[in-house]
Amino acid sequence: MRRAFLMLIPFIAGLGAGPALAAETQRYQMEKTDKGYVRMDTQTGEMSICEERDNQLVCKLAADERSALQDELGRVQSELKALDERIVKLENSLTAQLESKLPTEEEFQKSMGYMERFFRSFMGIVKDMEKEDQAPQMAPAPNKT
């Protein structure tokens, strides 16, 4: 029955089941073994061991594929941990830099004193200019020609 089903797949694809189904059926190759089937993904080269359980085909990654996958997972996790540590280190150093650049209370008060004197002087100039504008203007002397 399994063989009949596997033989029907190309037949169904050929009857116009669509190019997507045809591409999908061509993507995997199945080979019978003593213990079940070996399925190969023709696009990625990934191999799976398949066996029939309760009239269903159950596939697992081949041992060497699983090992490679576990190795890659371990590498990615190590890289992620290193990146997390680097981020924490950079955030801590940035916070320390920002805190060390803030002025002390004494420096802040000194700067506020400078600003206050500047604004008082500026406002004095503005008041003087307003007084000049409000002062009565003398009529211009007649022009003798």
C-alpha positions in Angstrom: 0.0 0.0 0.0 2.9 2.4 0.8 4.4 1.7 -2.5 1.2 2.3 -4.3 0.8 5.7 -2.5 4.3 6.7 -3.4 3.7 5.8 -7.0 0.5 7.9 -7.0 2.2 11.1 -6.0 3.9 11.7 -9.3 0.7 10.6 -11.1 -1.4 13.2 -9.2 1.1 15.9 -9.9 1.0 15.0 -13.5 -2.8 15.2 -13.6 -2.7 19.0 -12.9 -2.6 19.1 -9.1 -0.5 22.2 -9.6 3.1 23.2 -9.9 3.4 23.7 -6.2 2.5 20.1 -5.5 4.8 18.9 -8.2 7.7 21.0 -6.8 7.0 19.7 -3.3 6.9 16.0 -4.4 10.2 16.5 -6.3 11.8 18.2 -3.3 12.0 15.0 -1.2 13.4 11.6 -2.3 12.4 8.5 -0.3 14.4 5.3 -0.3 13.3 2.0 1.4 15.7 0.5 4.0 15.5 -2.6 6.2 14.1 -0.5 9.1 11.9 1.9 7.2 12.7 4.8 4.8 15.3 7.4 4.4 14.0 10.8 3.3 16.3 13.3 1.7 15.5 17.0 1.1 16.9 17.7 -2.3 17.1 21.4 -1.6 18.9 21.4 1.7 20.5 17.9 1.7 18.9 17.2 5.1 18.4 13.5 5.8 15.6 12.0 7.9 15.0 8.4 9.1 11.3 7.5 8.7 9.4 4.5 10.0 5.8 3.5 10.0 3.9 3.7 13.2 0.2 3.3 13.5 -0.2 3.6 9.7 1.6 6.9 9.8 5.1 7.7 8.5 7.2 9.3 11.4 10.4 10.9 10.4 13.3 12.0 12.6 16.5 13.8 11.7 19.4 11.5 11.0 22.0 11.2 13.8 24.7 13.2 12.0 22.1 15.9 11.1 20.9 16.1 14.7 24.5 16.4 15.9 25.2 19.2 13.5 22.0 20.9 14.5 22.9 20.6 18.2 26.4 22.0 17.5 24.9 25.0 15.7 22.5 25.6 18.5 25.3 25.5 21.0 27.4 27.9 18.9 24.4 30.3 18.5 23.7 30.2 22.3 27.3 30.9 23.1 27.3 33.8 20.7 24.1 35.2 22.2 25.5 34.9 25.7 28.6 36.8 24.7 26.5 39.5 23.0 24.3 39.9 26.1 27.5 40.2 28.3 28.9 42.8 25.9 25.7 44.8 26.0 25.6 44.8 29.8 29.3 45.9 29.9 28.6 48.7 27.4 25.5 49.9 29.2 27.4 50.0 32.5 30.4 51.9 31.1 28.0 54.4 29.4 26.2 55.0 32.7 29.5 55.5 34.5 30.7 58.0 31.8 27.4 60.0 32.0 27.6 60.1 35.8 31.2 61.3 35.8 30.5 64.1 33.3 27.7 65.6 35.4 28.7 68.8 37.3 29.0 68.8 41.0 26.5 70.8 43.1 29.1 73.5 43.6 29.8 73.8 39.8 26.1 73.9 39.1 25.6 76.8 41.6 28.6 78.7 40.2 27.1 78.4 36.7 23.7 79.5 37.9 25.4 82.6 39.5 27.0 83.5 36.1 23.7 83.1 34.4 21.9 85.2 37.0 24.4 88.1 36.7 24.2 87.9 32.9 20.4 88.1 32.9 20.4 91.0 35.4 22.8 92.9 33.3 20.8 92.2 30.2 17.6 93.3 31.8 19.3 96.5 33.0 20.3 97.2 29.4 16.7 96.6 28.2 15.3 98.9 30.9 17.8 101.6 29.9 16.7 101.3 26.3 13.0 101.5 27.3 13.7 104.7 29.3 15.4 106.2 26.2 12.4 105.4 24.1 10.0 107.0 26.7 12.0 110.2 27.1 10.4 113.2 25.4 11.9 113.8 22.1 13.0 117.4 21.3 11.7 118.9 18.1 14.4 119.1 15.4 16.0 122.4 15.0 14.7 124.4 12.0 16.9 124.1 9.0 18.4 127.4 8.0 19.4 127.6 4.4 
